[in-house]
C-alpha cells in the first residue's frame, strides 16, 4: 500500500513545481529525502534513565526504533562526559516518512495551542527546513497519562531542493502551514 502523500506528490506537486521553476528534466524536481525527529534534553545528564522514556515517546510517534545520541566531547562545566547519552533521534525515509508527514500536517500541528503557522525563516539556504514542536503530547500517539515530562522535539526535513524558495514550495504542496507575511 502506498502512502497518500506520495501519490499526491507524484500526481500534483511534481507538475506544479516543474511548471513554476521551469525544470527541463523530471529528475530536477525537488523531493523530500528524509525527516529526522530528535529529542535532546539536559535533564538526561542527571538521570540517564530518561533516555528510555524519550526513546519510547519517539518510537510511538514515528513507528521506528530510535537511535540514542551521545555526547561527542566532555564538558566539565556542564558535568558532561564523552559518550554519555543525551537523547534520541529517528531518521524516517520512504513510506514511513510520508505517513509521519501526513500525521504531522493533519493531526499534530493543528493541535498545537495558539498555532498561527510555522516560521518561514527555518530554511538553511539549501531548501532544508528545521522547526521545533514544544510538546510531544500534540501527537495523538502519546498517551498524556503515561508521560513523565513534557519535552520538545526537533524536526528536520531534508530535501533535494537547491534554494529555499524551491524547498518552501515543495513543503507547501504537502500542506505545511507556513506563516504569511503581512
Secondary structure, DSSP 8 states (H G I E B T S, - for coil): ---HHHHHIIIIIHHHHHHHHT-SSGGGS--EEEEEEEEE-THHHH-TTHHHHHHHHHHHHHSS--EEEE-SS-BGGGTB-TT-EEEEEEEE-HHHHHHHHHHIIIIIHHHSTT---B-TT-B-SSS-EEEEES-GGGSTTS-GGG-SS---EEEEEEES-SSHHHHHHHHHHTT--B----
